[in-house]
Amino acid sequence: MDQSELALKITGVGKRFGATNALSSISMNLAKGEVLGLVGENGAGKSTLMKILSGAHVRDEGEIEVDGVRVEIREPADAQRVGIGIIYQELSLFPDLDAVENIFIGREMSIGKSPNITAPLRKRAMRECARRILNDVLSVEIDLDCPVGALTLAQRQIVEIARTLNSNAKILIMDEPTEALEKAERERLVRIINDLKQAGKSVIYVSHKLDEVLRICDRVVVMRDGACVADLPASTLDVNKMIGLMIGGSLAKQFPTKTSPGADPILKVEGLSRRGAFDNVNFELHEGEILGVAGLEGSGKSRLLRALFGDGASDSGRILLKGRSISIGSISGAMNNGIAFLPAERKTEGIFAEHSVGWNLTASSLSKFGGVRLDRRAERIQCINHIRKMGIKSEGPQQPIGKLSGGNQQKVLLARWLLTEPDVLLLEEPTRGIDIKAKADVYQLIASSAQTGKGIIVVSSDNTELLGLCHRILVMFEGEAVGMLDSASASEETIASLSIQRT
């Protein structure tokens, strides 16, 4: 490739953390107007490399060139100055500020040549610039006066992209950009990426969604154990080949074999309603069954799941557990009735980041280990047993949970709830933000739990996941249950059709 066509050139970049060699002589190129996919398991080195490019880490060796010029990136301001912008999976917006204020945060004085320009004029100029980026460049409309905390996740992500573009970024790094988006929102992001590509911007697309990587990217770099093990045109790859390169072998079967559920319902929902959230929802969950819940954002699927865990009261209807009518007015009430809940937002609603693996694992079942005084020996034995049973890669119960990969953190959370011995397990986006191998492990753990007779409900925005994992799939549309599908005969098209309209 002609050097003048390169937006970014990385040569022999290495990074060590103490005795750990996080990156080993990484070399790769990124062409102008190219979308480069970067894939690998958690711990492969992707995040370390991206943090070096964005200025969060400093490389120990090697060279970085932008537009043919060698650059030193020692802090985020250096990356911004040379035209590199990063959009993290966990957005860094200020929820109380509006879109304009977020897009220009830290760059307010860049509008208007005179330092004496009045605040109203500067605000008006920033608003017009934000409108041009959103409407003319990204071809989307967003309420510029609305606090971004009130926008949808997809809209907040677009504001983040606009902020990056406003910093004059020529190279955009996108970290798991579609992980929490519904199908329609993912398609809009794909269109935006294509538009950026046509405008000459270069994109590094980091994702665990391998099918999307193949569809969106021109070329794919695969990382494993801190090294680049493949750099190939996307057209020469398929998902299975990428998985093999990522793990150094083959993942024969991602989804476990389904076993038949029992005939008796363990949970029965009759006419459950909550004004503005969901209306007249009816379904049965059988012993040993994995029931999926599909639908677009705002369909009511997550609110329904959370209502079953006592997060928000229902206005009418009833819930029967093992044939007994129960009242779930609070989270403690749900737990006392043998219902457990794994939330989608692992870092903000799931883990206690400042505590250890063991502390996180037993946090919901301390009564098993005594009253006022805990039996620490029994607690530790249970922790060790569950770490082994769940295949959690850690240094032991004492290790801070924040040091674990996303997949291992998710396994700890699953272990926490399984330790409570629930009858019903509610899972909201159980594989969000974890790599392909960890997903397969989580699927197996879910299936194994179902085989013990538990009833499991899975809310997911990934229809492939629902079809592969679940026995049946309940589809929701505008707060109503509009279809119950047998996964053996259903398809992604069937789910999508019911999700957007009544058929």
FIKOL-56753 format. One record per residue (C-alpha): residue number from 1; x, y, z negated. Coordinates in steps of 0.05 Angstrom, whole numbers. Layout:
N
   resi       px       py       pz
    NUM        X        Y        Z
...
This chain:
503
   resi       px       py       pz
      1        0        0        0
      2       25       70       18
      3       47      105      -46
      4        9      167      -26
      5      -56      126      -31
      6      -44      108     -104
      7      -81      144     -159
      8      -46      105     -213
      9       16       61     -216
     10       36       22     -278
     11      104      -10     -280
     12      131      -56     -335
     13       89      -27     -391
     14       97      -63     -458
     15       70      -52     -528
     16       86      -85     -595
     17       51      -81     -662
     18      102     -106     -712
     19      120     -177     -692
     20       60     -182     -645
     21       73     -171     -571
     22        7     -141     -549
     23       29     -126     -477
     24       85     -158     -437
     25      111     -120     -376
     26       44     -100     -347
     27       47      -76     -274
     28      -13      -57     -232
     29      -37       -5     -182
     30     -102       33     -173
     31     -117       64     -105
     32     -154      129      -94
     33     -228      115      -86
     34     -221       44     -113
     35     -261        7     -166
     36     -215      -41     -203
     37     -244      -94     -248
     38     -204     -111     -311
     39     -225     -176     -344
     40     -199     -222     -398
     41     -219     -252     -465
     42     -220     -210     -527
     43     -147     -204     -549
     44     -121     -210     -478
     45      -93     -139     -480
     46     -146     -100     -441
     47     -162      -52     -498
     48      -89      -39     -514
     49      -74      -22     -442
     50     -134       24     -437
     51     -115       59     -502
     52      -45       71     -474
     53      -75      102     -411
     54     -122      145     -452
     55      -69      168     -502
     56      -95      130     -563
     57      -31       87     -564
     58       39      102     -539
     59       74       50     -496
     60      140       22     -520
     61      168       12     -450
     62      152       19     -376
     63      128       76     -332
     64       61      107     -313
     65       52      149     -250
     66       -9      190     -231
     67      -13      214     -159
     68       59      193     -149
     69       85      234     -209
     70      114      200     -270
     71       74      222     -332
     72       82      218     -407
     73       17      202     -444
     74       27      208     -519
     75      -41      234     -540
     76     -111      241     -511
     77      -97      312     -488
     78      -41      286     -444
     79      -88      237     -410
     80     -140      290     -399
     81      -88      338     -370
     82      -65      287     -317
     83     -137      269     -299
     84     -152      205     -337
     85     -218      199     -374
     86     -246      141     -414
     87     -318      123     -430
     88     -319       76     -489
     89     -372       23     -502
     90     -390       59     -566
     91     -406      129     -541
     92     -372      188     -575
     93     -427      240     -567
     94     -452      288     -620
     95     -526      267     -629
     96     -550      334     -657
     97     -522      374     -598
     98     -556      379     -531
     99     -528      353     -465
    100     -495      419     -445
    101     -460      425     -512
    102     -435      353     -508
    103     -411      360     -437
    104     -370      422     -455
    105     -349      403     -525
    106     -278      431     -535
    107     -279      464     -467
    108     -328      521     -479
    109     -276      574     -464
    110     -263      545     -395
    111     -326      578     -370
    112     -317      651     -350
    113     -251      684     -333
    114     -257      739     -384
    115     -246      722     -457
    116     -297      777     -472
    117     -354      742     -436
    118     -416      741     -481
    119     -441      677     -513
    120     -508      679     -476
    121     -473      687     -409
    122     -424      631     -425
    123     -482      586     -446
    124     -518      601     -381
    125     -456      586     -340
    126     -444      521     -378
    127     -516      501     -367
    128     -511      514     -292
    129     -446      474     -288
    130     -477      416     -327
    131     -538      417     -282
    132     -494      413     -220
    133     -455      354     -247
    134     -518      316     -267
    135     -561      333     -207
    136     -512      342     -150
    137     -456      294     -169
    138     -493      240     -209
    139     -562      251     -178
    140     -599      246     -243
    141     -643      293     -283
    142     -637      299     -358
    143     -670      347     -406
    144     -612      393     -420
    145     -644      422     -483
    146     -659      356     -517
    147     -611      333     -572
    148     -574      274     -542
    149     -592      232     -602
    150     -664      232     -575
    151     -644      210     -505
    152     -644      137     -483
    153     -579       98     -485
    154     -574      101     -409
    155     -583      177     -410
    156     -531      185     -465
    157     -482      144     -423
    158     -494      190     -364
    159     -480      251     -408
    160     -414      217     -428
    161     -396      207     -355
    162     -414      279     -340
    163     -369      302     -397
    164     -311      261     -368
    165     -322      289     -299
    166     -324      360     -328
    167     -254      348     -355
    168     -232      341     -282
    169     -218      267     -289
    170     -195      233     -225
    171     -189      165     -258
    172     -248      140     -300
    173     -241       81     -347
    174     -308       49     -363
    175     -308        1     -423
    176     -367      -47     -421
    177     -412        6     -389
    178     -473      -38     -378
    179     -470      -79     -442
    180     -532      -47     -473
    181     -569      -27     -410
    182     -631      -57     -379
    183     -630      -81     -307
    184     -658      -17     -276
    185     -608       26     -315
    186     -551      -20     -294
    187     -571      -11     -221
    188     -570       65     -230
    189     -500       62     -260
    190     -477       19     -201
    191     -502       73     -154
    192     -466      127     -194
    193     -401       87     -191
    194     -408       80     -115
    195     -421      155     -109
    196     -358      169     -150
    197     -319      122     -106
    198     -343      158      -44
    199     -322      224      -75
    200     -251      197      -82
    201     -252      182     -156
    202     -219      118     -180
    203     -252       73     -232
    204     -224       19     -278
    205     -284      -24     -297
    206     -274      -66     -360
    207     -330     -116     -371
    208     -348     -186     -395
    209     -405     -188     -345
    210     -366     -225     -291
    211     -422     -226     -240
    212     -426     -150     -243
    213     -350     -144     -236
    214     -353     -184     -172
    215     -410     -142     -145
    216     -383      -73     -164
    217     -307      -79     -158
    218     -261      -80      -98
    219     -205     -116     -135
    220     -199     -154     -201
    221     -140     -158     -249
    222     -144     -216     -299
    223     -107     -210     -365
    224      -89     -266     -413
    225      -45     -264     -476
    226      -21     -194     -461
    227        0     -207     -389
    228      -30     -199     -320
    229      -42     -269     -293
    230      -79     -251     -229
    231      -91     -191     -183
    232     -139     -210     -127
    233     -191     -181      -81
    234     -260     -190     -112
    235     -283     -222      -47
    236     -237     -282      -60
    237     -265     -297     -129
    238     -326     -326     -162
    239     -347     -329     -235
    240     -320     -399     -247
    241     -252     -381     -218
    242     -248     -318     -260
    243     -266     -357     -323
    244     -211     -408     -307
    245     -159     -352     -299
    246     -182     -318     -363
    247     -178     -379     -409
    248     -124     -418     -372
    249     -171     -476     -359
    250     -245     -488     -343
    251     -308     -474     -381
    252     -348     -533     -355
    253     -415     -511     -383
    254     -433     -445     -413
    255     -502     -463     -439
    256     -513     -524     -484
    257     -562     -580     -466
    258     -632     -564     -492
    259     -666     -613     -538
    260     -741     -618     -543
    261     -773     -577     -598
    262     -822     -606     -648
    263     -897     -606     -637
    264     -914     -566     -700
    265     -910     -490     -700
    266     -864     -462     -754
    267     -886     -390     -740
    268     -951     -365     -712
    269     -965     -292     -694
    270    -1037     -272     -684
    271    -1059     -204     -657
    272     -999     -167     -686
    273    -1003      -93     -671
    274     -967      -28     -689
    275     -991       37     -660
    276     -942       63     -607
    277     -897        1     -611
    278     -935      -63     -592
    279    -1007      -85     -587
    280    -1044     -151     -598
    281     -983     -197     -592
    282     -997     -272     -599
    283     -949     -330     -596
    284     -926     -393     -631
    285     -855     -414     -647
    286     -844     -488     -658
    287     -794     -525     -701
    288     -729     -532     -663
    289     -750     -483     -609
    290     -711     -425     -581
    291     -760     -373     -557
    292     -734     -315     -514
    293     -765     -246     -511
    294     -753     -206     -448
    295     -774     -137     -425
    296     -746      -69     -407
    297     -722      -18     -458
    298     -785       10     -491
    299     -826      -52     -478
    300     -833      -65     -552
    301     -790     -128     -555
    302     -740     -102     -607
    303     -794      -68     -649
    304     -833     -133     -650
    305     -772     -172     -673
    306     -756     -122     -727
    307     -828     -121     -751
    308     -822     -196     -763
    309     -764     -179     -809
    310     -802     -126     -847
    311     -770      -66     -813
    312     -833      -25     -802
    313     -903      -48     -822
    314     -954      -74     -772
    315    -1023      -42     -769
    316    -1062     -106     -757
    317    -1056     -180     -743
    318    -1026     -235     -784
    319     -964     -279     -789
    320     -967     -351     -810
    321     -905     -389     -832
    322     -913     -464     -835
    323     -988     -454     -834
    324     -988     -405     -892
    325    -1008     -333     -881
    326     -952     -287     -905
    327     -945     -213     -915
    328     -879     -182     -893
    329     -878     -112     -921
    330     -803     -105     -929
    331     -737     -137     -909
    332     -731     -170     -977
    333     -801     -198     -966
    334     -779     -228     -900
    335     -717     -259     -931
    336     -757     -288     -989
    337     -802     -321     -937
    338     -742     -354     -902
    339     -734     -306     -844
    340     -665     -280     -823
    341     -646     -226     -773
    342     -583     -212     -733
    343     -584     -140     -706
    344     -557     -118     -638
    345     -513      -63     -666
    346     -461     -106     -700
    347     -415      -49     -723
    348     -469       -2     -750
    349     -522      -51     -776
    350     -486     -118     -784
    351     -416     -119     -812
    352     -390      -84     -874
    353     -326      -61     -840
    354     -288      -43     -903
    355     -297     -112     -934
    356     -268     -181     -921
    357     -293     -239     -880
    358     -314     -275     -943
    359     -350     -215     -971
    360     -389     -207     -906
    361     -404     -281     -901
    362     -437     -288     -969
    363     -468     -219     -976
    364     -539     -244     -965
    365     -536     -307    -1008
    366     -500     -287    -1072
    367     -555     -319    -1114
    368     -527     -387    -1092
    369     -464     -373    -1131
    370     -493     -351    -1198
    371     -528     -292    -1228
    372     -491     -235    -1261
    373     -426     -273    -1259
    374     -409     -305    -1192
    375     -376     -372    -1185
    376     -319     -346    -1142
    377     -290     -416    -1130
    378     -356     -442    -1103
    379     -363     -380    -1060
    380     -294     -388    -1031
    381     -306     -462    -1015
    382     -370     -444     -978
    383     -333     -389     -940
    384     -277     -436     -918
    385     -328     -490     -898
    386     -367     -441     -855
    387     -305     -411     -824
    388     -286     -481     -801
    389     -357     -501     -782
    390     -369     -438     -741
    391     -300     -439     -708
    392     -284     -369     -735
    393     -212     -349     -718
    394     -187     -313     -779
    395     -132     -316     -831
    396     -183     -337     -882
    397     -238     -307     -926
    398     -193     -251     -950
    399     -179     -221     -881
    400     -214     -154     -867
    401     -271     -168     -819
    402     -252     -107     -778
    403     -189     -143     -756
    404     -230     -197     -722
    405     -252     -197     -649
    406     -324     -180     -633
    407     -340     -253     -620
    408     -312     -276     -687
    409     -348     -219     -723
    410     -412     -244     -692
    411     -398     -315     -716
    412     -388     -288     -787
    413     -456     -254     -783
    414     -489     -317     -758
    415     -456     -356     -815
    416     -481     -304     -864
    417     -553     -316     -845
    418     -547     -392     -837
    419     -520     -394     -908
    420     -588     -368     -931
    421     -619     -431     -901
    422     -675     -395     -863
    423     -734     -428     -829
    424     -736     -374     -775
    425     -676     -339     -745
    426     -687     -273     -707
    427     -630     -255     -659
    428     -627     -187     -625
    429     -577     -185     -567
    430     -534     -240     -600
    431     -478     -238     -548
    432     -472     -163     -537
    433     -399     -141     -531
    434     -366     -210     -537
    435     -325     -247     -485
    436     -345     -307     -442
    437     -313     -360     -487
    438     -344     -330     -550
    439     -411     -328     -516
    440     -408     -402     -502
    441     -390     -414     -575
    442     -448     -372     -599
    443     -496     -407     -552
    444     -474     -474     -581
    445     -483     -449     -652
    446     -553     -425     -636
    447     -571     -491     -603
    448     -543     -531     -662
    449     -584     -489     -710
    450     -647     -504     -670
    451     -631     -578     -673
    452     -636     -575     -749
    453     -709     -555     -742
    454     -703     -479     -747
    455     -746     -435     -703
    456     -705     -383     -666
    457     -727     -321     -629
    458     -677     -287     -582
    459     -687     -216     -555
    460     -639     -203     -498
    461     -632     -156     -438
    462     -594     -212     -402
    463     -646     -254     -365
    464     -594     -306     -345
    465     -579     -316     -419
    466     -653     -325     -435
    467     -662     -376     -380
    468     -600     -415     -398
    469     -610     -416     -473
    470     -685     -414     -488
    471     -742     -464     -481
    472     -795     -411     -467
    473     -793     -337     -452
    474     -844     -286     -475
    475     -845     -225     -429
    476     -866     -157     -455
    477     -889      -96     -417
    478     -909      -30     -449
    479     -919      -61     -517
    480     -960     -121     -493
    481     -942     -193     -484
    482     -957     -204     -410
    483     -931     -274     -398
    484     -903     -336     -429
    485     -855     -373     -383
    486     -825     -443     -385
    487     -751     -430     -374
    488     -744     -495     -335
    489     -788     -469     -279
    490     -779     -393     -287
    491     -729     -349     -251
    492     -697     -281     -261
    493     -743     -254     -208
    494     -805     -279     -245
    495     -781     -246     -310
    496     -764     -181     -274
    497     -832     -179     -240
    498     -870     -187     -305
    499     -824     -137     -339
    500     -843      -80     -292
    501     -915      -95     -274
    502     -973     -140     -288
    503     -981     -197     -239
